[in-house]
Amino acid sequence: MKITSITCLLICAFLTACSSSFQTGKQDAVRDFDNGIMQIETYGLRTQSNPYEENLAKRGINMKTVAGCVVNDEIIDHAKGYNTKMVELIKEKFGSDVFGEARSNTKP
């Protein structure tokens, strides 16, 4: 099977776009954190706020819905990059178990 140069170009463009979205997400997270914004990007069907999210909100960490049920690779990769960096920064600020503590405080 012969791969044409157009196919190679399309594959490279796709991989570059995904990588670019991931990196842009990381950069956006640093910018937001530096401006006092701590949030986790989410997408898909969301329910009302829950105790876990409420515990995070007490520390100023919010959920930000960036898309509904219909997403593309750019949205997903941006959210992955953003959340990877934001979680790292939040853990540096509050300690490595900040998310575990928020989850464990939801149990009666």
C-alpha positions in Angstrom: 0.0 0.0 0.0 1.4 3.3 -1.1 0.9 6.4 1.2 0.6 9.5 -0.9 2.1 12.8 0.1 -1.3 14.3 0.6 -2.1 11.5 3.1 1.1 12.2 5.0 0.4 15.9 5.0 -3.1 15.4 6.4 -1.7 13.1 9.1 1.0 15.6 10.0 -1.5 18.4 10.1 -3.8 16.4 12.4 -1.0 15.5 14.8 0.3 19.0 14.9 -3.2 20.4 15.6 -3.7 18.0 18.5 -0.2 18.8 19.9 -0.8 22.5 19.4 -4.2 22.3 21.2 -2.6 20.5 24.1 0.2 23.0 24.4 -2.2 25.9 24.1 -4.2 24.4 26.9 -1.2 24.3 29.1 -0.3 27.9 28.3 -3.9 29.0 29.0 -3.8 27.2 32.4 -0.6 29.0 33.4 -2.1 32.4 32.3 -5.4 31.7 34.2 -3.6 30.5 37.4 -1.3 33.6 37.3 -4.5 35.7 37.2 -6.0 33.9 40.2 -8.3 31.6 38.2 -8.3 27.9 39.2 -10.6 25.7 37.2 -10.9 22.4 35.6 -12.2 22.2 32.0 -15.1 19.7 31.5 -17.2 18.7 28.6 -20.1 16.3 28.1 -23.4 16.0 30.0 -23.1 17.6 33.4 -25.2 17.2 36.5 -25.9 19.8 39.1 -23.1 20.7 41.4 -22.1 17.8 43.8 -20.3 17.7 47.2 -16.9 17.1 45.5 -17.2 20.2 43.4 -18.6 22.2 46.3 -15.5 21.2 48.4 -13.2 22.2 45.6 -15.1 25.5 45.2 -14.4 26.3 48.9 -10.8 26.5 47.8 -11.6 28.6 44.8 -11.3 25.7 42.3 -14.2 25.6 39.9 -15.4 23.5 37.0 -15.7 25.2 33.6 -17.8 23.5 31.0 -16.1 24.1 27.6 -18.4 22.0 25.5 -21.5 19.8 25.6 -21.8 16.3 24.3 -20.4 17.1 20.9 -16.7 17.6 21.0 -13.8 17.3 18.6 -10.1 16.5 19.1 -9.1 20.1 19.5 -11.5 20.6 22.4 -10.4 17.3 24.0 -6.7 18.0 23.6 -7.0 21.6 24.9 -8.9 20.3 28.0 -6.2 17.6 28.5 -3.4 20.1 28.3 -5.2 22.7 30.4 -6.2 20.2 33.1 -2.8 18.6 33.2 -1.1 21.9 33.9 -3.8 23.3 36.2 -3.8 20.2 38.4 -0.1 20.5 38.7 -0.3 24.1 39.7 -3.2 23.5 42.1 -1.3 20.7 43.8 1.8 23.0 44.2 -0.4 25.5 45.9 -2.5 23.3 48.2 -0.6 20.1 48.4 -0.6 16.9 46.4 -3.7 15.5 48.0 -6.0 18.4 47.5 -8.3 16.5 45.2 -8.3 13.4 47.4 -9.2 15.5 50.4 -12.1 17.2 48.5 -13.4 13.7 47.5 -13.0 12.2 51.0 -14.9 15.1 52.6 -18.0 14.2 50.6 -18.6 11.0 52.6 -21.1 11.3 55.5 
